Amino acid sequence: MRHHNENSASEPGLKRGYSRVAIIGWVSLLLASLTASSTFGTQDSKPDQPDGSVRVSMRNVRYRFMESVSVQINYLIGSVVPLGDHAMPVIEDKNSYKIHIDSAEIAISPQDLASLLNQFVFARPGSPLSDISVRVLPNAHLSVKGHLKDKGDIPFETEGALVPLPDGKLRLRAEKMKALKIPVKGLMDAFGIEVDNLIKSGQVPGVATDGNDLIFDLEQMLPAPRIEGKVTKVRVESNTIVQTISSDPSKDAKALPKSPGNFMAVQGNSVQYEKVTMRDCDIVVLDMDPRDPLDFFLDRLKEQLAAGYTKITPNFQLRIYIKDYGKLPSKPASTANAKK
């Protein structure tokens, strides 16, 4: 099998060709293999799950949900579970599966949180807020500013501590609330709408209010693929919000495979990618440049694959080295305009 270097497959069409050929070659080798057990690091071998879920683990991954919305996954242990009528996860169809988290530490910057609120949560018609910004204050509190669209775009600001709730959601416990720089009693006084209407309308996924407080539900806030897990701890640092998610206390960072560098691993059962089914999969995606986090963007995975290379272990396990998304060459403006 041909290994690609960073300069190979520079043309978009050629990239797709290399990617498709590589994947078909990988699968052919996997299906021909009589060795099905996982030997990645020292992770214990487990039987396939009857629900079709695939075991997943990650370390030091910048996971992009959108071009400008990403989270930093310090570590994650869980499973990829097919949804609906899907018998297995279809990797390129982000609505065909969810990521169930047993244990994880995930961080998000104030800038990414603001982008998430502006471009996804409050992007739907009828949403009450716009132009949201988030910053971390010296006392580790959060300041959230924006405009009230149905009130003539008047500015508002709320400030307070972020705390986890027993149901796994996050509460921004507001200590100060202003609209047009005038103190108000609560967010509903500023919004001028009922809490029930805000929640039931479905116009603001994952965000609710309780008096002065904002309630965030990460399971609903983030774009697909959906995540499933309850936040048990949160800490606010200089320019990041770090959340600990845990549904199984026996699983933490110590349970990760003993492998150096940054990685994403999927093992057991079957997954589908580009209409090709990989059975009893044992796939590890690794970082070509381990000096910084693995920058992964599913929407541009083909290009990341084409810029990298692949290794097959003696047991026919797949080890895929990809280039960080942020280090891919930018598309020429003329090419982008020609496609419009």
C-alpha positions in Angstrom: 0.0 0.0 0.0 1.3 3.4 -0.9 2.1 5.8 2.0 1.4 9.5 1.3 3.7 12.2 2.5 2.5 15.7 3.4 3.1 17.0 -0.2 1.3 14.3 -2.0 -2.3 14.4 -3.3 -2.3 18.2 -3.5 -5.2 18.4 -6.0 -8.7 18.0 -4.4 -9.8 15.4 -7.0 -6.6 13.5 -6.5 -7.1 13.7 -2.7 -10.5 12.1 -3.0 -9.0 9.4 -5.2 -6.2 8.6 -2.8 -8.6 8.6 0.1 -11.1 6.2 -1.5 -8.4 3.8 -2.7 -6.7 3.8 0.7 -10.0 3.0 2.5 -10.9 0.2 0.2 -7.4 -1.3 0.6 -7.6 -1.0 4.4 -11.0 -2.8 4.5 -9.9 -5.6 2.1 -6.9 -6.3 4.4 -9.1 -6.2 7.5 -11.7 -8.6 6.0 -9.0 -11.0 4.9 -7.5 -11.1 8.4 -8.2 -14.0 10.7 -7.0 -12.1 13.7 -9.9 -10.1 15.3 -8.6 -9.4 18.8 -7.6 -5.8 19.9 -4.1 -5.4 21.1 -3.9 -1.6 21.1 -1.8 -0.8 24.1 -3.0 -2.7 27.2 -6.7 -2.0 27.0 -8.7 -5.0 28.1 -10.5 -6.9 25.3 -14.3 -6.7 25.7 -17.1 -8.5 23.8 -19.0 -6.6 21.2 -22.0 -4.8 22.5 -25.4 -6.2 21.3 -26.7 -2.6 20.5 -24.0 -2.2 17.8 -22.0 0.3 19.8 -18.3 0.7 19.1 -15.8 1.4 21.9 -14.2 4.8 21.6 -11.3 6.5 23.4 -9.5 9.8 22.8 -6.6 11.8 24.2 -5.6 15.4 23.5 -8.0 16.0 20.6 -9.3 19.3 19.4 -12.7 18.1 18.1 -14.4 20.5 15.7 -18.2 20.4 15.6 -18.1 23.4 13.2 -15.4 25.4 11.5 -15.3 27.9 14.4 -16.7 25.7 17.2 -14.4 23.2 18.8 -13.8 21.6 22.2 -10.5 20.3 23.6 -10.9 16.7 24.7 -8.1 16.0 27.2 -9.4 12.4 27.5 -12.6 10.5 26.7 -13.7 6.9 27.2 -17.1 5.8 26.0 -18.9 4.3 23.0 -20.3 5.3 19.6 -23.9 4.1 19.6 -26.0 3.9 16.4 -29.3 5.7 16.4 -32.7 5.0 14.8 -32.7 2.3 12.2 -29.0 2.3 11.8 -27.4 -1.0 12.6 -24.0 0.6 12.9 -22.5 4.1 13.1 -22.2 5.7 9.7 -19.2 7.9 10.2 -20.0 10.7 7.7 -23.6 10.8 8.9 -23.4 12.6 12.2 -27.1 12.0 12.9 -26.7 8.2 12.7 -25.0 7.9 16.1 -24.3 9.4 19.4 -21.2 9.5 21.6 -22.0 8.0 25.0 -19.4 9.2 27.5 -18.3 7.0 30.4 -15.6 9.4 31.5 -14.1 12.5 30.0 -12.5 15.8 30.6 -13.5 18.4 28.0 -12.6 22.0 27.8 -14.1 24.9 25.8 -12.8 28.4 25.4 -15.0 31.5 26.0 -14.6 32.3 22.3 -15.8 28.9 21.2 -18.7 29.0 23.6 -19.7 32.4 22.2 -19.5 31.0 18.6 -21.6 28.0 19.7 -24.3 30.3 21.1 -24.3 32.7 18.1 -24.0 30.2 15.3 -26.0 27.3 16.6 -28.0 27.8 19.8 -29.4 31.2 19.1 -29.1 31.1 15.3 -32.7 29.9 14.6 -35.5 32.3 13.6 -37.3 33.7 16.7 -34.3 33.3 19.0 -34.3 36.1 21.6 -30.6 36.8 21.7 -27.8 37.8 19.3 -24.2 39.1 19.3 -23.2 37.1 22.3 -19.8 37.3 23.8 -18.3 35.4 26.7 -15.2 36.2 28.8 -13.6 34.8 32.0 -13.3 37.3 34.8 -10.4 37.5 37.2 -12.5 35.9 40.0 -13.2 32.8 37.7 -16.7 34.0 37.0 -18.2 34.2 33.5 -19.5 37.4 31.9 -22.1 36.9 29.1 -23.1 39.9 27.0 -25.5 40.2 24.1 -28.5 41.9 22.6 -32.2 41.3 23.1 -33.6 41.1 19.6 -37.3 41.4 20.4 -36.5 44.4 22.6 -35.0 46.6 19.9 -31.5 45.0 20.2 -30.9 46.5 23.6 -27.7 45.3 25.3 -27.7 43.0 28.3 -25.1 41.5 30.5 -25.1 38.8 33.1 -22.2 37.7 35.4 -21.7 34.9 37.8 -20.3 31.5 38.7 -20.7 28.3 36.6 -21.7 25.3 38.7 -22.8 21.7 37.9 -26.3 20.5 38.8 -27.3 17.0 40.0 -28.9 16.2 36.6 -25.6 16.9 34.8 -26.5 20.4 33.5 -24.6 23.6 34.2 -26.0 26.7 36.0 -24.6 30.1 35.4 -25.5 31.5 38.9 -25.9 35.1 38.1 -24.8 37.7 40.7 -25.4 40.7 38.4 -27.9 41.2 35.6 -28.2 44.4 33.5 -30.3 45.4 30.5 -29.3 48.7 28.8 -26.8 49.0 31.7 -29.8 49.1 34.2 -30.0 46.4 36.8 -33.1 44.1 36.4 -34.5 41.4 38.7 -34.2 38.5 36.3 -33.6 37.3 32.8 -37.4 36.9 32.2 -37.9 40.6 33.1 -35.4 41.4 30.3 -36.6 38.8 27.8 -40.3 39.6 28.2 -41.3 36.0 27.5 -42.3 33.0 29.7 -39.8 30.3 30.6 -42.1 27.5 29.4 -42.5 29.2 25.9 -38.7 29.5 25.6 -38.2 25.8 26.4 -41.1 24.3 24.6 -40.6 26.3 21.4 -37.4 24.4 20.7 -35.9 27.6 19.3 -33.1 27.6 21.9 -31.7 24.1 22.2 -30.0 23.3 25.4 -30.6 26.7 27.1 -33.2 27.6 29.8 -33.6 30.2 32.5 -34.4 30.1 36.2 -34.8 33.6 37.6 -31.5 35.4 37.1 -29.7 32.1 36.1 -28.9 30.6 32.8 -29.1 26.7 32.6 -26.9 25.0 30.0 -27.5 21.4 28.8 -24.5 20.2 26.8 -26.4 17.2 25.5 -28.7 19.6 23.6 -26.4 22.5 23.0 -23.7 21.0 20.8 -24.3 20.2 17.1 -24.3 16.6 15.9 -22.9 14.1 16.6 -24.9 14.2 19.9 -23.1 13.6 23.1 -24.5 11.8 26.1 -23.0 12.4 29.5 -23.5 14.3 32.7 -21.2 17.0 33.9 -20.1 16.3 37.5 -17.4 18.9 37.9 -16.5 22.2 36.3 -13.6 24.6 36.8 -12.9 27.9 35.1 -9.3 28.8 34.3 -7.7 31.8 32.6 -9.2 31.3 29.2 -11.0 28.0 29.3 -13.9 26.2 30.9 -13.0 22.6 31.9 -15.8 20.0 32.5 -15.5 16.6 34.0 -18.1 14.1 32.6 -18.6 10.8 34.4 -21.2 8.1 34.4 -18.8 5.3 35.4 -16.4 6.3 38.2 -14.2 3.2 37.5 -13.2 4.7 34.1 -10.9 7.7 34.0 -7.8 8.8 32.2 -5.8 5.8 33.7 -8.0 3.5 31.7 -6.9 4.9 28.4 -4.8 2.6 26.1 -1.1 2.8 26.9 0.0 4.6 23.7 2.1 7.8 23.3 0.8 10.9 21.5 -2.6 12.1 20.6 -5.2 9.7 19.2 -8.8 8.7 18.5 -9.5 4.9 18.7 -12.6 3.0 17.7 -12.7 -0.8 18.4 -15.2 -3.6 18.2 -18.4 -4.2 16.2 -18.8 -2.5 12.8 -18.7 1.0 11.4 -19.4 2.3 7.9 -17.5 5.0 6.0 -18.2 6.0 2.4 -20.4 3.0 1.9 -17.6 0.7 3.0 -18.3 -1.5 6.1 -15.4 -2.2 8.5 -16.3 -5.2 10.6 -14.7 -6.0 14.0 -12.9 -2.7 13.6 -9.7 -1.8 15.3 -8.9 1.7 14.0 -6.6 4.3 15.7 -6.4 7.8 14.2 -3.0 9.3 15.2 -1.5 12.8 15.0 1.2 13.4 12.4 2.4 16.3 14.6 2.1 15.2 18.3 3.5 18.5 19.5 0.0 20.0 19.7 -3.5 18.5 20.0 -4.9 16.4 17.2 -7.1 18.8 15.2 -10.0 16.8 13.9 -12.8 18.0 11.7 -15.2 15.3 10.4 -16.5 17.6 7.6 -13.0 17.7 6.1 -11.9 14.2 7.1 -11.2 13.2 3.5 -8.7 15.9 3.1 -7.0 15.1 6.4 -6.8 11.4 5.3 -5.3 12.3 1.9 -2.6 14.5 3.6 -1.6 11.6 5.8 -0.6 8.0 5.6 -1.7 4.6 6.9 0.0 1.6 8.5 -1.2 -2.0 8.9 0.1 -3.9 12.0 1.0 -7.6 11.8 -2.4 -8.3 13.3 -4.1 -6.2 10.5 -5.0 -3.4 12.8 -5.4 0.0 11.1 -3.2 2.9 12.2 -4.1 6.2 10.4 -1.9 9.2 10.6 -3.7 12.4 9.7 -2.7 16.0 9.3 -4.2 18.6 11.7 -7.1 20.3 10.1 -5.7 23.7 10.9 -2.5 22.8 9.0 -4.3 21.8 5.7 -3.6 24.2 2.8 -6.4 26.7 2.3 -8.6 26.4 -0.8 -7.8 29.0 -3.5 -10.4 31.7 -3.5 -10.9 31.3 -7.3 -11.7 27.6 -6.9 -14.2 28.4 -4.1 -15.9 31.1 -6.2 -16.1 28.8 -9.2 -18.1 26.3 -7.3 -20.8 28.9 -6.2 
